Each structure stands twice: as C-alpha cells, then as structure tokens.
Amino acid sequence: MGNRLGGVEYPAAAPEDKRNVLTVRDSPHGQRRLIPRSEWGFSHTVDGKSTPSDRFLHFSSGFVPGKIYELVYVVQDPVVAGLGFAAVRDFVSWIKYSPDAIAPMKFAYAAGISQCGRFLRDFLYQGFNADESNRMALDGVLAHVGGAGRGSFNYRFAQPSRDAQPMSSIDWPTDIFPFTDLPEVDPHNPQNGKLGLLDTATAQHVLPKIFFSHTSYEYWGRAASLMHTTADGKEDVTLSDNVRIYFYSGLQHFSVPFPPAPGSGDRSAQQLPSPLPIRWFWRAMIANMDGWVRSGTAPPLSRYPRIADGTLVPLAQLHFPAIPGLKPPANAAEGWDLDFGPNWRGGILSQQPPVVEAAYPTLVPQADSDGNDLGGIRLPQIAAPLATYMGWNLRTASIGAPGERLAFLGSFVPLHRTAAEASATHDPRTAINDRYKNYEDYRALFERALNDLVRDRYILAEDRSQLLDRSQ
C-alpha cells in the first residue's frame, strides 16, 4: 500500500539507512510503537505506476485509518528556506523606495490566510520588516486564521506546510512561544526573560499596523487563545496600540458555499461544515487597514472573548447545550514547549522527533444557550439564529478515530422549525417558530444586527444590501 509522505517532502538520502524509522500511535501524544523495518520501505510503484523511490511508502500490513504514522528519515538537498522572508522584504522595499520599481507605491500591505498568516507572524518575529537600509517594508499586516502559530519557515530542512493538525503534522515548531505581540515571561523557561512576537520590529522602529483575525475553528485547532492570554492561560493580556484582534464567531478555517455539503474522503465529518462566509469581513478589514495606514483613521476596536467577562473558558467549563448526538471534543489544540536539540532555536533541528516538555494551556469561547460562541463579531445569521455554528467537527468512523477533531472544519446544525419537532428529538434549543412570528419579524432582527456591524465598521456600508438579501 502506498501513501504520500505529505507536503513537499525532502528526498531520502539513503532509503536503506538504519536511522530511517517508522512508528505508529493512537493519539497525538500517545506511545509510539516501532514498525519493524522488514515490514515497510520506500516504494517504487503505486497503483501499478512507477514513482520516485523516495516519495512513497510501502507497508506490508496496510495503513489503518485513524492511526498516526510518523516517519523519521535521513534526508538530503535542503533549500535555503529563509530566502522566502528576504524575497518578500526586498520586493516590497523595491516597489516602495526604488525609482525604477515596476509598480511604485507609497504603502504596502500584506494579507495572509492560514499558512500565509503564520508566515507573516514569523516574518515580523524574525525581524524581516526592516530592509537592508533599515526602512520599513510592510506598513500593514492582515494575518488571518494563523492562530497563535508561526511555523517551519526558516530552519534547515524547513517544512512550511507542517501546521499542527489534530491528527497530523504533530510536534513541529508551529505553536511555540512567544505567542503574544507584547513581551511576556515563558512560564516553562523563565530564564529567557520577557519575549514578544513584535520585539524585533519594535526595536528596529518598523512596527506596522496589524490585524490578527481568526474564526471559531482557531480556538480549537490553532491555539488562538494564546494570542491574547498569558502563556499559562490564567489572565487576559494587553495588546499593542498597533494591533487589533478580530474573532469571527461561528466561521470555520475556510469558507464553503451555502447550503453546505457533507464532507468526503479525509474530510468525512459527523456534521455539515459551517457555511458562514468570510468575504464581508475581509472587505471591511482591507478598507479599515487602508484608512488606518493612509490617513490615521483608527480601525474598529478589537473584539474577542476574554477571561475577565467569562466569555473565554477552559474546555471543562464550556456550557454547551445537550443537543442529541452532538458532544464537544475532548480536547483543543495547545501550544507546546518542544526540544529539537541544542541549536534548534538557531535554525537547526537535530533531534527528531522532539522531546515534548510541557503544554501551554488554551481556552475556548463560552457558548450561549444555542451553542453559538460568545465574545466575537457575529454575522446576522448568528445574531438572529436559524442554526448552531461551531468551530469544531468530529471525524467519522469511516476514516478512523471518530472521537477526534477534523482539521479546519466547523459544524452547522439547523434549529427545528417547531417545538414539537424539537421535543421529539429532545433538542433543548428553542424552535424557529417560537423565536420569530414570521419572516418579517426575523428580517427585522437580522437587519438590526447588520446595521450594528455596519455602524461599528466590521461590515462595509456598500455591502449592506447584499448581506441583507441573505436573510431570505
């Protein structure tokens, strides 16, 4: 049986090297079990077709769905991955400051989603926003759904696609300290003093305007709470004046059309995915960033759940309604204190897999009586609900590990139309007919919530009519 190694992997230096090890385990930090070398190898054929011998695996017993297989092997041909940061910096510097630039401009903004959002966080952390003449490169940064993560962007044998999913890409230098924009003490390594994501950019006087935005999924799958709490998860932290954090309630990592379709293959989920769109928020974010940089117009206030007001809680304190057949996950993604060897913070990961030292605890948004997240920016579809929209979804038995979260997906569970239907299924959520007298009543509440978003500049006024049409 053949299986891709994942991402754009490095070729094996010596396929028969005794240091090449394949293990299997049942959970992300479960006990690894060594698979004898006689039972697996690098495959020359997959489905009868010839392949590069170092790009696929053959496992005689067959891979079992829901298990975690980890290959540690000796590789070759590392790329100079950090040039990615330098290329972005130098291109931006050229178009801003060079008289011969192909598209000269005064300001530069970078918008990054998911891996690209983590790239931007790491770009700032590693000090690449100052060009070689110590001038500011990016004036504005919009890092979306990167959570509290950075990533494997500037290491020897870097693998940027490793992103700490629930059942894969585990224990990579992704969700690692520091997480917050302003400096704080690492509770696991206090000897290092206070560290923050923006320390270098601040010291170099090239701190841009920044939006960190995320969806409900990132609290479950990308350790998002660590962006705005202390690393021990006990207190809210203050944000830099140059930073806004926006939490978009009920959305998942990426948008899907309405009506949502059931997942299939490796995205086979127990519930339908959340269909709430990000487009309206994105348009407003870009306009707000442009106004902030270009004319100094302050953007909307940050909005995200907080420990102080009870909208951000440990998972054990989540009050999720007892909706039949719907139980929250047993865990949420955490940050980790990892040890990849003596010089790993200098870019050389010599110890694989790393030693997992300790976790940085994460928190999740508290739920209302319908199961929708509190503390965030709510589209009218949640302010005037016809469904519950969650930042998590569980795997089906067909792909194994049915109690584990599925990467990137949220959930969509419609309300019942009548109290009789809700009662028949023991659903505690108020039925639609008991919430709204008729469509006009529903539309009025939808429109009121939409007007609030436009007033607060989370939605553009010019998008109001299109979004209002969705109430139909």
Summary of the structure (lengths in Angstrom):
residues: 472
radius of gyration: 23.6
end to end distance: 49.2
largest distance: 71.7
contacts: 1533
relative contact order: 0.11
helix: 25%
strand: 19%
